[in-house]
Amino acid sequence: MENKKSKNTVDKNKKNFGVITREWKKGDLVKVMDFDITGLPSPYYGVVLGDGDKEQMKIFPCLSIYSLSDARSLIAEVYKLELISAAR
């Protein structure tokens, strides 16, 4: 009986954050959370252009992003991206 109670307690304590995963698509509007040299956040918005570097031994995957504030193409690591609006 004790195992059943502990299992119910664990189920009640689980949090469902509703995280949905999907592949990045060209045209996705993203917020890039970058940091300046002092460690302060300097986010900017951009549009996904496609895959970044095609290196074989890349530890952190990256994407090519068109920065809306700078009007230039930049490379950003995927962990810095937040999806704002998905492309169709």
C-alpha positions as CSV (number, residue, x, y, z in Angstrom):
1,M,0.0,0.0,0.0
2,E,2.9,2.3,0.7
3,N,4.2,2.2,-2.9
4,K,0.8,3.2,-4.2
5,K,0.7,6.3,-2.0
6,S,4.2,7.3,-2.9
7,K,3.4,6.9,-6.6
8,N,0.3,9.0,-6.4
9,T,2.3,11.7,-4.6
10,V,4.8,11.7,-7.4
11,D,2.1,12.0,-10.0
12,K,0.5,14.9,-8.3
13,N,3.9,16.7,-8.0
14,K,4.7,16.3,-11.7
15,K,4.4,19.6,-13.6
16,N,3.2,19.6,-17.2
17,F,4.8,22.6,-18.9
18,G,3.3,21.7,-22.3
19,V,6.6,21.8,-24.2
20,I,6.2,21.1,-27.9
21,T,9.3,20.3,-30.0
22,R,9.6,20.7,-33.7
23,E,12.3,21.3,-36.3
24,W,13.3,24.9,-37.2
25,K,12.0,26.0,-40.6
26,K,13.1,28.7,-42.9
27,G,11.0,31.8,-42.2
28,D,10.5,31.2,-38.5
29,L,10.5,34.5,-36.5
30,V,12.7,34.1,-33.5
31,K,14.0,36.0,-30.6
32,V,17.8,35.5,-30.1
33,M,18.9,35.9,-26.5
34,D,22.5,37.0,-26.8
35,F,24.8,38.6,-24.2
36,D,27.2,41.5,-24.5
37,I,30.7,41.5,-23.1
38,T,29.5,42.6,-19.6
39,G,27.1,39.7,-19.4
40,L,24.0,41.7,-19.8
41,P,21.3,40.3,-22.1
42,S,21.0,42.0,-25.5
43,P,18.1,40.2,-27.3
44,Y,17.3,40.8,-30.9
45,Y,14.7,39.4,-33.4
46,G,15.4,37.6,-36.6
47,V,14.2,35.2,-39.2
48,V,15.6,31.7,-39.7
49,L,17.4,31.4,-43.1
50,G,18.6,27.8,-42.7
51,D,21.3,25.7,-41.3
52,G,24.5,27.4,-40.1
53,D,27.8,25.7,-40.2
54,K,28.0,22.3,-41.8
55,E,30.9,21.1,-39.7
56,Q,31.0,17.4,-38.9
57,M,32.0,17.7,-35.2
58,K,29.8,20.6,-34.2
59,I,28.9,20.3,-30.5
60,F,26.2,23.0,-30.4
61,P,23.9,23.1,-33.5
62,C,23.5,26.5,-35.0
63,L,21.3,28.3,-37.6
64,S,21.8,31.2,-39.9
65,I,19.6,34.1,-38.8
66,Y,18.7,37.3,-40.6
67,S,18.9,40.0,-37.9
68,L,16.0,42.5,-38.2
69,S,17.9,45.1,-36.2
70,D,21.2,44.9,-38.0
71,A,19.9,43.8,-41.5
72,R,22.6,41.2,-41.8
73,S,23.0,37.4,-41.6
74,L,24.3,36.0,-38.4
75,I,25.0,32.5,-37.0
76,A,23.2,31.7,-33.7
77,E,23.3,28.6,-31.5
78,V,20.0,26.9,-31.2
79,Y,19.9,27.1,-27.4
80,K,19.7,30.9,-27.7
81,L,16.6,30.9,-29.8
82,E,12.9,31.3,-28.8
83,L,10.2,30.8,-31.4
84,I,8.0,33.9,-31.8
85,S,6.0,32.9,-34.9
86,A,6.2,29.7,-36.9
87,A,6.6,29.6,-40.6
88,R,3.9,27.8,-42.6
